[in-house]
Amino acid sequence: MSLPPLFRTLAEKRKAIFGWVMYDWANSAFATTIMAAVLPVYYHKIATAGGLPGYKATSLWGYTAFVALVIVAVLSPILGAIADQRGGKKKFLTVFALLGILGTALLYFVYTGDWLRASLFYILGNVGFAGANVFYDSLLPHITTPDEVDVVSTWGYAAGYLGGGLLLAVNLAMIMLAPDEQVGLMTRLSFVTVAVWWLLFTIPLWKWVPEPPHVPRPDLAGVNPVRAGFAQLAETFRHIRRYGELFKFLIAFWLYNDGISTIIKMATIYGKEIGIGDTDLIGTLLMVQFVGIPFSIAFGYLAKRIGAKRGIYLALAVYTLIALGGYFMREAWHFWALGVGVATVQGGSQALSRSLFSRLTPKSRSSEFFGFFSVSAKFAGIVGPLLFAVLSDLFQNSRLSIVALVVFFIGGMVLLSRVDVDKGIAVAEAEDAEAGLPAAA
C-alpha cells in the first residue's frame, strides 16, 4: 500500500484520515441542529410570535442563508490567497471553525421576536462553517491515495451523519422532555451543545492531520490579498477551463449542488410553514442522520462497481422525485417519506461529487483547484435559497419554491452526462507524471 508523501508510516496515515473524518463528525452538529432541524423551527416560532406570517418567516430564512453564502463566497478567495502565499491551511480552517463556534454559541441569546438577531448569529456561524470547509476539503487529496479517495470521502460523510445525529438525538430529548415553560430554554441550550461538540471533536484534526506543503507564487508576493485572491480565482478559472472534462463536471456540480444545499437549508422551515408538527419535523431530520449512515458508506462501494458518475445520476433522480413530492406534501407522514428519500442519497451524492472532482484534479494542483471548487460552489449556491425566498414572497407560500428545485437536478444530470470521466482522469494522471509525482497505487 502506497503512502501519500506527507507520511512516513501507515499508522501516521491512518491517524490523519481518522482526524480528517472526525472533523466531519464535529461540524455536522451545526449542519443538523443549527442549519437543518432545531434552529429553523425555532426561527419560525420567534418570527411568527413577533407578528410575521408563516410564509414571511420562510422567506426571511431563505434570505438569511443567501446573505451567509454571499459573505463566504467573497471572503474565501481572499483568505485562500493568503493561505497559499503563507501556508497554514489548518490555521485558516481553525479561524473559521472558531468563528462558527462563536456564532453558534451566541444563538443562546435569541428570544421571542428576535428574528433579526437570530439571522445575524446564524450568518456568523454559517460563515465559519462554510469557510472552514473550504480548507477542510482541500486536505483530502493530501491524506489518502486516488484509489481510496471515494471510500475515505464517503466515510467522512457517514461520520458526519452519525456525529450530527447523536447530538441531535440528545438535543431532541432535551427539548421534547422539557416542561412547556422550559422548551425555549432547552432549545437555546441545544445551540450551546453544538458549539461545545464542534470544538471538542476538532481536536483530532488539529493533532494528527499535517499541514500540506505550499509553494508561494513570486508574482503575488506583496500584492494586496483582496486583489491577489480574486486575481488568483480568475487565473484558476482560466486554467481549469483547459481541463475540459473537469470543467464540465464543475458546471454540472454547481447546478445540482445548489438544489441539494437548498433542500438542506429550507426543508424544515418549509414543513413548519405548511403545518407539520415540531416532533415530526425534528424527528424526521434525526431519522435522516441515522438512515443516511449506511447509505453514505454504500455509495462509496457502489461507486467502485458502477462508477461515481452513475452513482451521482442515481442520487439526482431521487432528489428530483423528492422536489416533486414536496409540492404535494400535506401530512406529517409525507414529510417522513420524503426524509427517507433524502437519507438514501444526501451523503452519497455529496461525497461522490467531492471524490470525483479529486480524481479529475492533478495532485500537483489540488490545493488550487479544491479552493476554486469550494469557492465557486459558494457563488453558485446563492441562487437556490434566493430563488426559494423570492418565490415564497411572490406567491405567499412556498410550494412553487420547492418544486422549482427540479430544474437544478435535471439540469445537473444533463450536464453531467457530457463528462468523460476516464478521459479526465487520464489528463490528470498525465500532468502528475510530467510533474514527477507517483502514479496512483
C-alpha positions in Angstrom: 0.0 0.0 0.0 1.5 3.3 -1.1 1.6 6.3 1.3 1.0 10.0 0.4 4.2 12.0 0.6 3.2 13.6 3.9 3.5 10.3 5.9 6.4 8.1 6.9 4.3 5.2 8.2 0.9 3.6 7.7 0.0 4.5 11.3 0.5 8.2 10.6 -1.7 8.0 7.5 -4.4 6.2 9.5 -4.4 8.8 12.3 -4.6 11.6 9.7 -7.6 10.0 8.0 -9.2 9.5 11.4 -8.6 13.1 12.3 -9.9 14.3 9.0 -13.1 12.2 9.3 -13.7 13.3 12.8 -13.9 16.9 11.7 -17.0 15.9 9.7 -18.3 14.3 12.9 -17.6 17.6 14.7 -19.0 20.2 12.4 -22.0 18.2 11.2 -23.6 19.1 14.5 -24.0 22.6 13.0 -25.5 21.2 9.8 -28.1 19.1 11.7 -29.1 21.0 14.8 -28.5 24.6 13.6 -28.9 24.5 9.8 -31.5 21.8 9.2 -33.5 20.9 12.3 -33.8 22.9 15.5 -32.9 26.4 14.6 -35.3 26.7 11.5 -38.2 25.5 13.7 -37.2 28.0 16.5 -36.7 30.8 13.9 -40.2 30.2 12.6 -41.6 30.4 16.1 -39.9 33.5 17.2 -40.6 35.3 13.9 -44.3 34.4 13.8 -44.6 35.2 17.5 -43.4 38.7 16.6 -46.3 39.1 14.2 -44.9 37.8 10.9 -46.9 35.5 8.7 -45.6 32.0 8.2 -44.5 32.4 4.6 -42.6 35.5 5.5 -40.6 33.6 8.2 -39.7 31.1 5.5 -38.6 33.8 3.0 -36.6 35.6 5.7 -34.8 32.3 6.5 -34.0 32.0 2.8 -32.6 35.5 2.6 -30.5 34.8 5.7 -29.0 31.7 4.0 -28.4 33.8 0.9 -26.5 36.5 2.7 -24.3 34.0 4.6 -23.4 32.3 1.3 -22.5 35.6 -0.4 -20.2 36.6 2.5 -18.4 33.2 2.4 -18.1 33.4 -1.4 -16.5 36.8 -1.2 -14.1 36.1 1.8 -13.0 32.6 0.7 -10.8 33.6 -2.3 -9.1 36.4 -0.3 -8.3 34.1 2.6 -7.3 31.3 0.2 -4.8 33.6 -1.4 -3.3 34.4 2.0 -3.1 30.7 2.9 -1.5 29.9 -0.5 1.2 32.6 -0.1 1.9 32.0 3.6 0.8 28.4 4.1 -1.3 27.4 7.1 -4.5 25.9 5.6 -5.1 24.3 9.0 -4.7 27.7 10.6 -7.3 29.2 8.4 -9.6 26.2 9.0 -9.2 26.9 12.7 -10.0 30.6 12.4 -13.2 29.9 10.5 -14.2 27.0 12.8 -13.8 29.2 15.9 -15.8 31.9 14.2 -18.6 29.4 13.5 -18.4 28.0 17.1 -18.8 31.6 18.5 -21.8 32.4 16.2 -23.4 29.2 17.3 -22.9 29.8 21.0 -24.4 33.3 20.7 -27.7 31.8 19.5 -28.4 31.1 23.1 -29.2 34.8 23.5 -32.1 34.8 20.9 -35.6 35.2 22.3 -39.1 35.6 21.0 -39.3 38.3 18.3 -35.5 38.3 17.8 -35.5 37.0 14.3 -33.0 39.6 13.1 -30.6 38.7 15.9 -31.1 35.0 15.0 -30.3 35.8 11.4 -27.1 37.7 12.3 -25.8 35.0 14.6 -26.7 32.3 12.1 -24.9 34.1 9.4 -21.8 34.4 11.6 -22.0 30.6 12.4 -22.6 29.7 8.8 -19.7 31.8 7.5 -17.5 29.9 9.9 -18.9 26.5 9.0 -18.7 27.0 5.2 -15.4 28.9 5.3 -13.7 26.1 7.3 -15.0 23.5 4.8 -13.0 25.3 2.0 -9.8 24.4 3.7 -11.0 21.1 5.1 -12.0 19.7 1.7 -8.6 20.8 0.2 -6.8 18.5 2.7 -8.5 15.3 1.3 -6.2 14.6 -1.6 -3.1 15.0 0.6 -4.0 12.4 3.2 -5.1 9.5 1.0 -4.4 7.8 -2.4 -6.5 8.1 -5.5 -7.8 4.5 -5.3 -9.1 5.2 -1.7 -10.4 8.7 -2.1 -14.1 7.6 -2.8 -14.2 5.5 0.3 -12.5 8.0 2.6 -14.8 10.8 1.4 -17.9 8.8 2.0 -16.6 7.7 5.4 -16.3 11.4 6.3 -20.0 11.9 5.4 -21.0 8.8 7.3 -19.2 10.0 10.4 -20.9 13.4 9.9 -24.3 11.7 9.9 -23.5 9.7 13.0 -22.0 12.6 15.0 -24.6 15.1 13.9 -27.3 12.6 14.5 -26.2 11.6 18.0 -26.1 15.2 19.2 -29.4 15.9 17.5 -30.9 13.0 19.4 -29.6 14.4 22.7 -30.9 17.9 21.8 -34.3 16.5 20.7 -34.6 14.6 24.1 -33.7 17.9 25.9 -36.5 19.8 24.1 -39.2 17.1 24.0 -38.9 16.1 27.6 -38.8 19.6 29.0 -41.8 21.2 30.7 -43.6 23.6 28.4 -42.2 26.6 30.2 -38.7 25.4 29.7 -38.8 24.4 26.0 -37.4 27.7 24.9 -34.5 27.4 27.3 -33.7 23.8 26.3 -33.8 24.9 22.6 -31.3 27.6 23.3 -29.1 25.3 25.3 -29.1 22.9 22.4 -27.3 25.6 20.4 -24.6 25.7 23.1 -24.1 21.9 22.9 -23.4 22.3 19.2 -20.6 24.8 19.9 -19.0 22.6 22.5 -19.3 19.5 20.4 -17.8 21.2 17.3 -14.8 22.5 19.4 -14.1 19.2 21.2 -14.1 16.9 18.1 -12.0 19.2 16.0 -9.0 18.3 18.3 -8.1 15.1 16.3 -7.7 17.1 13.1 -5.6 19.7 14.9 -3.4 16.9 16.4 -3.0 14.4 13.6 -3.6 16.0 10.2 -0.3 17.5 8.9 -0.1 20.8 7.1 0.3 20.2 3.4 3.3 21.9 1.8 2.8 25.1 -0.1 4.8 26.9 -2.9 4.4 30.7 -2.7 3.9 32.4 -6.1 6.5 35.1 -6.7 4.1 37.1 -8.8 1.7 37.5 -5.9 4.4 38.4 -3.3 3.4 41.7 -1.6 0.2 42.0 -3.5 -3.0 43.2 -1.7 -4.8 40.0 -0.6 -8.1 41.2 -1.9 -6.6 41.8 -5.4 -4.5 38.6 -5.1 -7.4 36.5 -4.1 -9.7 37.4 -7.0 -6.8 37.5 -9.4 -5.9 34.0 -8.4 -9.5 32.9 -8.6 -9.8 34.4 -12.2 -6.5 32.7 -13.2 -7.5 29.4 -11.8 -10.8 29.7 -13.7 -8.9 30.3 -16.9 -6.6 27.4 -16.1 -9.3 24.9 -15.0 -11.0 25.5 -18.3 -8.1 23.8 -20.1 -9.2 20.6 -18.3 -12.3 20.0 -20.4 -13.8 17.1 -18.5 -13.1 18.6 -15.1 -14.6 22.0 -16.2 -17.8 20.3 -17.5 -18.1 18.4 -14.3 -17.7 21.6 -12.3 -20.5 23.3 -14.1 -22.8 20.3 -13.5 -21.9 20.3 -9.9 -22.6 24.0 -9.5 -26.1 23.4 -10.7 -27.2 20.2 -8.9 -25.4 21.0 -5.6 -27.3 24.3 -5.4 -30.5 22.3 -5.4 -29.2 19.9 -2.7 -27.9 22.6 -0.4 -31.2 24.5 -0.7 -33.2 21.4 0.3 -30.9 21.0 3.3 -31.4 24.6 4.4 -35.1 25.1 3.6 -36.8 21.7 4.2 -37.6 22.0 7.9 -38.9 25.6 7.8 -41.0 24.7 4.7 -42.5 21.9 6.6 -43.2 24.2 9.6 -44.9 26.7 7.2 -47.4 24.1 5.9 -48.3 22.9 9.3 -46.1 19.9 10.1 -45.6 19.5 13.9 -42.3 20.1 15.6 -41.9 16.5 16.7 -42.4 15.2 13.1 -40.0 17.8 11.7 -37.1 17.3 14.0 -37.8 13.5 14.3 -37.5 13.2 10.5 -34.2 15.0 10.5 -33.0 12.7 13.2 -34.1 9.7 11.2 -32.2 11.1 8.2 -29.0 11.2 10.1 -29.0 7.6 11.1 -30.6 6.1 8.0 -28.0 8.1 6.0 -25.1 6.4 7.6 -25.2 3.0 5.8 -26.3 4.7 2.6 -23.4 7.1 2.6 -21.0 4.2 3.1 -22.8 2.1 0.5 -22.5 4.8 -2.1 -18.7 4.7 -1.7 -18.7 0.9 -2.5 -21.4 1.4 -5.2 -19.0 3.8 -7.0 -16.5 1.0 -7.2 -19.0 -1.1 -9.1 -20.9 1.4 -11.3 -18.6 4.4 -11.1 -19.0 7.7 -9.3 -20.8 9.4 -12.2 -23.6 6.8 -12.3 -23.9 6.9 -8.5 -24.5 10.7 -8.8 -27.1 10.1 -11.5 -29.0 7.8 -9.2 -28.9 10.4 -6.3 -30.1 13.2 -8.5 -33.0 11.2 -9.9 -34.1 10.6 -6.3 -33.8 14.3 -5.5 -36.0 15.1 -8.5 -38.7 12.9 -7.1 -38.3 14.5 -3.6 -38.7 18.0 -5.0 -41.9 17.0 -6.9 -43.2 15.2 -3.9 -42.6 18.3 -1.7 -45.1 20.2 -3.8 -47.9 17.8 -2.9 -46.9 17.4 0.8 -49.8 17.8 3.2 -49.5 15.3 6.0 -46.7 14.5 8.5 -46.1 11.1 7.0 -45.4 12.7 3.7 -42.5 14.6 5.4 -41.2 11.3 6.9 -41.4 9.6 3.5 -39.5 12.4 1.7 -37.0 12.3 4.6 -36.3 8.6 3.9 -35.6 9.6 0.3 -33.2 12.3 1.3 -31.4 9.9 3.7 -30.7 7.4 0.9 -28.8 9.9 -1.3 -27.7 13.1 0.6 -24.4 11.9 1.9 -23.6 9.7 -1.1 -24.2 12.4 -3.7 -22.0 15.0 -2.0 -19.2 12.5 -1.1 -19.0 11.1 -4.6 -19.0 14.6 -6.1 -16.1 15.6 -3.8 -14.2 12.4 -4.6 -14.9 12.6 -8.4 -13.6 16.1 -8.5 -10.5 14.9 -6.6 -9.9 12.2 -9.2 -10.2 14.6 -12.1 -7.8 17.0 -10.4 -4.0 16.8 -10.9 -2.5 16.3 -7.4 0.1 19.0 -8.4 -2.8 21.5 -8.4 -5.0 20.0 -5.7 -5.0 23.0 -3.3 -5.6 25.5 -6.1 -8.4 23.5 -7.7 -10.1 22.5 -4.5 -10.0 26.1 -3.3 -11.8 27.0 -6.6 -14.2 24.1 -6.2 -15.3 25.3 -2.8 -15.4 29.0 -3.5 -17.1 28.7 -6.9 -19.7 26.4 -5.3 -20.5 29.1 -2.7 -21.0 31.7 -5.5 -23.2 29.2 -7.5 -25.0 28.1 -4.3 -26.6 31.5 -3.6 -29.1 31.1 -6.4 -31.2 28.3 -4.7 -32.0 30.0 -1.4 -32.6 33.3 -3.1 -35.0 31.7 -5.6 -36.8 29.9 -2.8 -37.2 33.2 -0.8 -38.3 35.3 -3.8 -41.0 32.7 -4.9 -42.3 32.4 -1.4 -42.7 36.2 -1.2 -44.3 36.4 -4.7 -46.9 33.7 -4.2 -47.2 34.0 -0.3 -46.5 30.3 0.1 -43.5 28.0 -0.7 -45.0 25.2 -2.7 -43.7 26.5 -6.0 -40.4 27.2 -4.3 -39.8 23.6 -3.5 -40.9 22.2 -6.9 -38.7 24.8 -8.7 -35.7 23.0 -7.4 -36.3 20.2 -10.1 -34.6 22.5 -12.6 -31.3 22.2 -10.6 -31.4 18.4 -10.5 -32.5 17.7 -14.1 -30.1 20.3 -15.5 -27.3 18.9 -13.4 -27.9 15.4 -14.8 -27.9 16.7 -18.4 -24.6 18.5 -18.0 -23.1 15.5 -16.1 -23.9 13.2 -19.0 -21.4 15.2 -21.1 -18.5 14.4 -18.8 -16.0 11.8 -20.0 -14.6 10.6 -16.6 -11.9 8.3 -18.0 -10.6 11.0 -20.3 -10.5 13.5 -17.4 -8.6 11.1 -15.1 -6.1 10.3 -17.8 -5.4 14.0 -18.3 -4.8 14.5 -14.5 -2.5 11.5 -14.3 -0.5 12.6 -17.3 0.1 16.0 -15.7 1.1 14.4 -12.4 3.5 12.2 -14.3 5.0 15.2 -16.1 5.4 16.9 -12.7 7.2 13.8 -11.3 4.5 12.7 -8.9 3.9 9.0 -8.4 1.1 7.3 -10.2 -1.9 6.1 -8.3 -1.4 2.9 -6.4 
